[in-house]
Amino acid sequence: MRNSVSAPALTRRRFTQLSGMAVGSLALSGAARAASAADVTLEIAPYTLEASPKHHIRTVAYNGQIPGPLFRMREGEPQSVEIRNLTKDSEVVHWHGLYLPPDIDGAMEEGTPMIAPGASTRYTMTPRPAGFRWYHTHTFAGKDLTRAQYGGLHGFLLIEPRDNPAAYDREVFLGLHDWNGQFLSSDDGYMNPVYDVATINGKMLGSGDPIKVKQGERVMMHILNSSPTEVHWISFSGHSFKVMALDGNPVAQAQTVSMLRLAPAERVSALVEMNNPGVWVLGEVRKHVQASGMGVVIEYANSTGKPVWTQPEDLVWNYRQFATAGDAAQHPDAKTIELTFNSRFQGHGNEELWLINGLSYPQNSTPANAPHLQTGQRYRLVMKNKSMDDHPVHLHRHTFEIRRIENSPEIAGVRKDVVLVHAGGTVEVEFMADNPGKTLFHCHQQDHMDRGFMMVFDYA
């Protein structure tokens, strides 16, 4: 999993500077690396993505590929990790969905040390829980829409359970991403990124190799939306999806659906029966997004012809369809934390400021303002979105259960680490505070996070 890029030379003085920057950050010589190879090695380096013969995007990637390499780990088995930063900017890797200590979770707001340019870091982590996770950068982009999640620093991570029923013939991993973002300003001064290139696994529709399948195969599709800001609707012409897991966690009720909705950072694992031979398109439902490239050809063995796309009629998706009925008194000891989302106009031509309970990060995360969690206590987050934007919110280092959406009855059995809270809507989730340490809560839209939509929970 190593690429051919070599680390820049380091002087003794520079080595000393980098070694002193943070505990666990080491500039390792080639001999030291060879003597103790890590289980997982990531090199962060400049890269030019060929999304199509006409679209070459200068970005940054893991191990010279986009998405980064698929890592398979066994749940509960320690893994040694080495990360080398061969770029000119400080970097960090967030292991999204894992229960890790804050010093290696991959967010500087929790205390994970940044990896300086030219430096490396090594540590050991124990991956859990089982399921489809991912890893990605967790840095600031601001107005530079080539940095942070706007770039190519994202990859697949599958934590395999100790006992896997393997009720499928093969797995396919698909990563959705948007590129070449530009800020457009509306009449009221609101700033919003738009994109002119969209890819699946780094390729625009028609530019990459087709995914080849055989009639009768049962294929588990693991789909990740790594877009910096965009929700995506995905359909597979001539086929349907049986949703088995959301964000890597098995759902209470598997359901067969005609399309999937994935907000930024969400994952869907769905079983597809290959029972309709032909050459088909799996892609974004909205025509202008598919026209930007978001699609991939699925080709049956011994089938030829032009790929077929059939346009679905309606956008239909609801977390509730995968849940069971819940009981409001199921966890009477759960303590409520109310979180209200809003924005503040900063003047025409300026980006708005995002607020949680009336304050932006870091003001909302001081001891006087941040929620304090007690180990072993169950909490209910009541998230009220008073803004005009949808927000995919993510809780680090924990999994939560969706308990109520708007004014619906209580539900149970849908466990996630990202949930989309609609504009003007309310979502209530519950989680157990069982992983002590600073815990980041934030909107996973890069532009919203950059403008203050973050809060750090602390454990008492």
N, C-alpha and C positions, 0 to 999 in steps of 0.2 A: 504493500500500500504506500510505498515511498515513490516520489517522483524524482526526476533527474536534476532538479534544481539544487545547487549547493548553497550552504549558508555563507553569508559574507564573512570575511576575515575579521577577527576581533583582537584589538590590542589588549595588553594586560590591564591598562587603565580602564578601557571600556568594559572589559570583563568584570572588573571590580565594581564599576558603577551599576551594571545590570544585575549583578548578584545581590547588591544591597538594596535594590528597589523594592523587592517583595519576597516574603517567605515562599519557597517553593519555585521561584523563577530562576532557572539556571541556564547559562550559555554553555552547551555541552560540546566538547571536541568530537571529531569524527571517531577517534579511538574509543572514547567513552561510550558513544552511541552503539558502536559495534559490539562492545563488551556486554552490554545489557539491553538488548532490543526490547522495546515496549510491545505489549499486546496490541495497542492501537497507536498509530502514528499519523498525525495530521501536519501537513506543511501548508501554511497560508502564504500564497505567492500571487503576483500579478498573472493574469491569464486573459487571452482573447478568445471569446466565445464565438463560434460560427453558428449562429442561430439559423441562418440560411446562407446560400452562396452570396446573397446581396446584403446580408446583415452581419457585420462583425462588431462585437461589443467588447470594448476593453474594460476589464473588471478584475476581481480578485476571486480566487477559487481555492478549494481544499484539494490537495494532491493532484492538481492539474486536471480537474474534471468538474463538470456541473450537470446534475447535483454531485456533491461529494460522495465518496465511496459508501456503499451500504455496509454498515457494521452489524454483525450478528453477535450478540452476547447472551450467555446463559444467566438467567435470573439468579442472583445471590452469589455468583462466582466472581471474585475480585478481578479487576482488569487494570493493568498498568497503562498509563496514557502519557504520551509525549506529544507536545504541540510546539511547532517551530514557526516563528513569525518572520517571514522573509519579505515583509512589506515595510513601507516607510512610516506606518501609523501603528500605534498601540492597538492590540487586539485582545479578545477574550472569546472563549467558546462556551455557549450555554447548552447544557444537556437537558433539553426540553422534555418535561414529563417525568423525570427521575427524582427519587427521594434522596438527594445528596446534601451533605453539609454545605452551608453558605459559602465557605471559602473555596469550594471547587464547583459550585453550581453554575457559575459563569455569568454573574452580574456584579459589576463593581459596586452597585448600590447596596448589595448584601455583604460586600467585603472581599469578593474574589479579586485577587491581584491582576492587573492588566499585564499583558505580555508585551514588553517593549520591542521596538523595531530591532531585528537581528537577534533577539533572545529566544530562549526555549523554556518550557516549564514541564515538570514531571510530577505525576501524582498517581495514587491508586484509588480507584472508586469501585464500589460494589453496586452493580446495576439492579435496580428494582423500581417499580413493579414490572411484571411481564407485559408486553404489548408493543404496539407500533409507536415509537417515539421519534424524535429527530434532534439534530444538533445544528446550531447556527450562531452567527455573530450576535453580540449584544452591545453595540456601540452607538454613538450619536452621529446622526447624518446632517441635521439642520437643513440648510438649503442646497446642499450638495447631493443631488439625487443619483449619485453613482456609489455612494458609501453605504455602510451598514447593511440593512436588509434589502436595500435597493440593488445591491450587487449580488455576487454569486456564492456567498458564504452560507451554504445550507446543504444538509445531507441527511440520508435516511439512517435510522437506528431501530433495529428490531431486538427487543429483549425477549428471548425465547423462554417459555415456561418449562419447568422441570418435566412436566407431562403434557405433550402436545398431541391432541387427537388427530391432527393432520387430515381433516376431512375435506381435502382438496388435492388436486394433482400437481399444481405449481402455483407460484406466487409471482406477481408483477407489481413493481413499484413505480409510481407515477408522481412526478413533482410539477406543480403548476407555478409559473412565475411570470411577472410582468417586468418589462425593461424600458429603458429610455424615457424615464419619467420627466415631466415638466410641470411646474406649478402654474395653474391658471387661476386668475383672480376674477371673482364675480362682482356684480355691482355693489354688493354690501361689504366688499373687502375680504370675503372668505377665500382662503387659499386651499386648493385641492390638487393633488397630483393626477395627471393623466399620462397614458402610456401609448406608444405606437408599435411595440413589439410584445407578443405574448408567446410563451413556450410551454411545452410539456417535455420534461427531461432535457431541457436546454435546446430543443429544436422546434422550429416553426412547422406547422402542418405542411406535409409534402416534402420536407427537407431531410428528415431523419429516416432511418430504416423502419419498416412496418414491424409491429409486434405480431409474430406468427403463432397461430394456435391450431389445434386439431379439433375436429368435431368430436363432441362427447366429453371434452376436458372440463373439469371444474377448476376455475381459476380464481384465486384469492387476489383481488386488486387492493393494494394498499395505496391510497391517494392522499397526498400532502398538498396543502395550499401554502406555499412559502412566499406568496406575494407580499410586498411591503405594506399594501393598503387595500387590495381589492378582494371583494367577495366573488367567488366563482360558482357557476351552475354548470354541472357536467352531466352529459347524457351519452349513452352508447347506442348508436342506431341499431335497430333490430334485436336489441337485448335489454334486459333489466338487471338491476342490482339487488341482491339480497344483503342488506346491511347487517353485519355481524358485530361490529365494534365501532365506537366513536372515540377518537383520541386514544386509541389503543385499548380501550376498556370494553369488554363484552356488554352488549345491551341486554336489558331485561327481556325484550321481545324483538327477535329478528324480524325485519319486515322487508318485503320486496317492493322496490320503488322504481320509477321510470327515470329519475334523475337525482343527483346529489347536489347539496349546497355546502360549500366549504368557505367559511370566513378565514381571514388570515390566521395561520398557525393551526387550524383544525385539520384533523386526519379522519378519514373514513376507510374502514376495512370492509369490503363487500365481496360476496361470492357471486361469480358470474358463470352461468351454465352456457357453454359454447355449443349451442343447439341450432344455429341458423347460419349455415355455410355461406360464404361470400367475402367480399372485401368491404369493410365498414369504417366509419369514422367515429372515434370517441373524442368528444370535444366540448367546448364551451357552448352553451345554449344560445346566449345572446350573439346575434349575427355579427355585430361590429367587433366583438372580442375574438370570435373565431376567425374573422377576416384578418385580425392582427397576428394570427398564427397559433392560437391555442387549440390544438387538436393533434391526434395521432391516428395513424391508419392501423386497423386490426385486420390481419389477413389470414384466412383459413388455408390450410394446406390444400393444394390442388385447385385453388380458386384464383381467378384472374379478373381483370376489368377495372374500371374506374371506381375509386372508393365512393360508397353511398352514404349520404347524410340525410336523415329524416328529421325535420324540425318539430320538436315537441310543442304542444299548444300552450300549456300553463306552467308557471313556476310554482311547484308545490313542495313544501318541506316544513316539518315541524318536529322539534325534539320529542314532543309528547307521544308521537306514534311509536316510539321505541321504549316507552316507559310502562310501568304498571301503576295501578291506583295506589296512592300513598295515604298515610294517616297523619293528620296534623299533630296528633299527640304521640307520634312514634318516638320522638326524642324531646321530651318535655324539658330536659336540662340544657338544651342548646341555647346559648346566649346570642342575642341579636346584635349585629353591627350594621348600622345603616350607612350606606355609601351613595352619595348623590353626585351625579356627573353633570357638569355644565361647562360653558365656555365664556370667555370675556373678550369682547371686541377690542382690538388694539389699535384701531385706526386704519383708514384706507391704505391698501398696499402692504399692510403688515399681517403676519400670521396671528390667528387668534390664540389665546392662552387657555389651556384646558385645566379644569379644576375638579378636585374630589373634595366634597364637603367644603366648598368655598375657597380652597387653597390649592396651589400647584406644588409639585415636587421642587425643592426639598422642604418647603415650609410645612407641608402637611405631614411630614415624617419626623418632626421633632418630638421629643418625649412628651410634650404637652398636647400634641395633636394626633399622634399615630395610635392606631389600635394596639393594645397590649394583649397578647395571647398567653394563656396558661396551659402548660403541657397536660394532655389528658382531657382537656375540656373540648366539647363540641360547640361549634359556632355556626350561626346562620347569617350569611351576608345578604342583606336586602339592598339590591342595586337598583337605584332609581335614575333613569336616564332622562334628564330634563333638557337635553340638547336636541338639535335637529339632525344629528348624525347617529348611525348605528356604531356600536363599539364591541369588538371582539376582545373580551377581557380575560387575562391569564393570571392564574395564581401559581407562583413558583413553588416547587418542592412538595406539593400536595396534590391530591385528587379530591374534587368536590362532587357532590351529588345534586343534580337539579331537583328542586322540590316544588317550585311554583313558577309559572310563567303568566304574567299579567294577573288577571283575576280568576284564573282557572283553578279547578280543584287541585289538591296536593297530588304530586306524582312521586315515583321512586324508581330506582333501577337504571338511571342514566348518569353515568359517572364520567367526568371530563376534567380537562385542565384549561379549556378555553370555552367560553360561551358567548354567543352574540346577543347583546342587549340592544333591542331596537330603539330607534329614536322615539322618545316619549313613553317608553315602556319600562316595565319592572320585571326583574328576574331574581328569584331567591334560591340560593344554594347553601348546602351545609357541608362542613368538613370537620375532621378531627384534627386538633392541634397536636400531632404526634411526631413532629420533626423539628425540634427546637432550633432556634437561630433566626436571624433576620430573614424575612420572607417578602419578596417583591410582588406587588400586585400592580398590574398596568394594562392599558389598552395595547393590543398587539399591532395596531397600525403605527408604523414607524413615525409618521409625521405627528400623530397625536402624542406618542410617547416623548418625542423630542420637545414638544411644547408643554410639557408638565404633567401629562396624564400618567403619573406613577405615584405609588405610595408604598412605604416599607412598613410591614407589620413586624412587631418585635414580641418575643416571648418574655413574660415576666420571670 
